[in-house]
């Protein structure tokens, strides 16, 4: 179930969803802190480039 949640979260945040789903399949819930850190850094990189951030 963690795999599906990570996949959907990665899709919603514009990250490589399949890569994160495969990593979640092998590591399970241990991946969640890494996923959240990567998501936060991706948002900060987008803001630094003055990109548009879409948040539905």
C-alpha positions as CSV (number, residue, x, y, z in Angstrom):
1,X,0.0,0.0,0.0
2,X,2.9,2.3,0.6
3,X,4.0,1.9,-3.0
4,X,0.7,3.2,-4.3
5,X,0.8,6.2,-1.9
6,X,4.3,7.1,-2.9
7,X,3.5,6.7,-6.6
8,X,0.5,9.1,-6.3
9,X,2.4,11.6,-4.2
10,X,5.3,11.6,-6.7
11,X,2.9,12.2,-9.6
12,X,1.2,15.1,-7.8
13,X,4.6,16.7,-7.1
14,X,6.1,16.3,-10.6
15,X,8.7,13.8,-9.6
16,X,9.7,10.5,-11.3
17,X,6.8,8.4,-10.0
18,X,7.9,5.0,-11.3
19,X,11.4,5.4,-9.7
20,X,9.9,6.3,-6.3
21,X,7.4,3.5,-6.5
22,X,10.1,0.9,-7.2
23,X,12.2,2.2,-4.3
24,X,9.1,2.1,-2.0
25,X,8.5,-1.5,-3.1
26,X,11.9,-2.5,-1.9
27,X,12.3,-0.4,1.2
28,X,8.7,0.1,2.4
29,X,7.9,2.8,4.9
30,X,11.6,3.5,5.5
31,X,11.6,5.5,2.2
32,X,9.1,8.1,3.5
33,X,11.6,10.5,5.2
34,X,13.9,10.4,2.1
35,X,10.9,11.0,-0.1
36,X,9.8,14.0,1.9
37,X,13.3,15.5,2.0
38,X,13.6,15.1,-1.8
39,X,10.2,16.7,-2.4
40,X,11.1,19.7,-0.2
41,X,14.5,20.1,-2.1
42,X,12.7,19.9,-5.5
43,X,10.3,22.6,-4.4
44,X,13.2,24.8,-3.2
45,X,15.0,24.2,-6.5
46,X,11.9,25.2,-8.5
47,X,11.6,28.4,-6.5
48,X,15.2,29.3,-7.0
49,X,14.7,29.1,-10.8
50,X,11.6,31.2,-10.5
51,X,9.5,28.4,-12.0
52,X,5.8,28.2,-11.7
53,X,4.7,25.8,-8.9
54,X,1.3,24.2,-9.5
55,X,-0.5,23.2,-6.4
56,X,-4.1,22.0,-7.0
